Amino acid sequence: MKQGQILVADKQDVYVLKLVGDVRLTLSTTLEQCMQKMLAAEHYQHVVVDLTDADGLDSTTLGLLAKLSIQVQKLQHYVPLLVWRSPDIQRVLLSMGFADTVYQMVDKSDLVAAPVEAIEAVASDEEEIRTQVLDAHRVLMSLNETNEHTFRDLVCALEQGQC
């Protein structure tokens, strides 16, 4: 698997977040910062998450992507678009409850490719990562009952046994 990378494009009123390779916890701070920068911008009207070159996504990354969609829906009142290619990625997205209400999901992209810019990975301290992992998994738990059951023990452990 290719090492994970985050690419962004901001073309007119469309913001594209492209995840490449194996995107894991180590990129959570970088992903969070990209998301916050995009959400703070007032000119975007559409958000596209491009997973066509993603090999793998861990649960923290999935939680952050769910969080992004929820925030876009609150601010912009529409469901963002998520483009995927791999059947494995699709299976994970569907199992987490991403179809329809979290993202409009499209197999491959008919979109015109926008030039993307690679984002440097941001260093994070242990507490910042723990907080991001906890937040991401709480979002996943909120999507459906299966996720709630799947991630309950992890969230409890991260909350240091406050269950």
Secondary structure, DSSP 4 states (H G I P E B T S, - for coil): -PBPEEEEEEETTEEEEEEEEEE-GGGHHHHHHHHHHHHH-SS--EEEEEEEEEEEE-HHHHHHHHHHHHHHHHHHSSPPEEEE--HHHHHHHHHTT-BTTTBEEEES--SPPPP-EE-PPPP--HHHHHHHHHHHHHHHHHH-HHHHHHHHHHHHHHTTS--
